[in-house]
Amino acid sequence: MARALSFLRREGTHTLTQAAIRFILMHQGVTAVLGGFSAMSHLEEIVQASGAEPLAAELMARVEMVWRANFGFAGPPPAAGGG
């Protein structure tokens, strides 16, 4: 799945993890993202995403396209909203 979304990684701007957090926070009604962390560096990485600029519309459109294509996996795409 990370390979399908690797276009979100921007050197000097944000990591793939930070882009994922931004993507989640951009949805209306979402005010917090909970994650699992096994090292302080993981937490420090995502903290930077909370005040970052929104992802560009072109990136959001590509994420939607990858989502609808089921991230390149066989089978039906996941249900909207993670359910």
C-alpha positions, 0 to 999 in steps of 0.5 A: 500500500505504501508503494501505491501512495509513494507519490505523496512523499515530498523531500524537504516538505513532508514524509509519507506518514505526515502526508497520511496524517494531513489527508485524514485531518483534511476530512470534515469533522475530523479533529484528531488522529490517533496512532500507535507509536513505538518510538518518540521519533514516530510521535515527533514526526506526526506532530509536524503534520498537525499545523502543515498546509493542506495537501494540494488538490492534485494529490488528493485527486491521486489518492482518490484514484488509488483508493478507487483502484484498491491500492493495486490489490485484487478484489473489491475496493475498501468501503468508504469511511474504513468500514 
